[in-house]
Amino acid sequence: MDIFSLIMILILIASAVAVSSIRSLLGAVIVFMVYSLVMAILWEQLNAPDLAITEAAVGAGITTLLF
């Protein structure tokens, strides 16, 4: 595991904890968007581009637009 993956996993864990503890709806949506983008990067590193595109489109894109 390289250092970039480790940093992404730490950001992923921090954003998962933050999204569940933020009281503001707008703040939670923004942190969830960060979570989805980090997940898309991790899926791409795991050689799953179809999952990365889906995660980026649904998690970061549509969820943020629907808010």
N, C-alpha and C positions, 0 to 999 in steps of 0.2 A: 504494500500500500504506500503510495507516494504522499508527499506532504500536502499536495493540493486536495487530494481526496479526503485526507484527515481534516483539513480546514473546512471543506464543504460539509462533512458530517457534523462537525461541531456547530457550524452555522445552522444546519438543519435541526439539530437538537435544541439549540437556543431559540430558534423561531417557533418550534412546536410548543415549547414551554411558554413563550411570550404570547402566542396567539390565544392560548387558553387562559391567560391571566390578565389580559388587557380588558379594561372596562369599556373603552370607546369602540363603537362599531367600526368607524372609519379606520382607526388604528389597527384593529384586528384584521380587517380586509387587506390592508397594506402589508402587514406581516405575513398573512396567508399567501399573498402574491409572491413575497420573497421566498417562502417555503416551497411554493410550486416551482419557481424558477431554479432553485437549488436542486430540487428533485429531478427536474429536467436535465440539468447538467450531470447529475450522478447517473441517470439512465443512459445518457450519451456515453459516459465513460465506461459503462458496463456493456457497451456495444449493443444497445437496444434503441435504435433511432426511432422506431415506430412509437414506443412508449414515451420517449423524450418529446416528440412532437405533440402527442396527445396530452401529456402533462402540461406542456407549455400552453397549448391552445385552450384546454378546458380549465386547468387550475389557475393559471395566471391571467389568461385572456378573458374568457367568458364570465368567470366568477367576478372579476373586477368590473367588467362592463355591466353586469346585472345589478351590481350594488348601486 
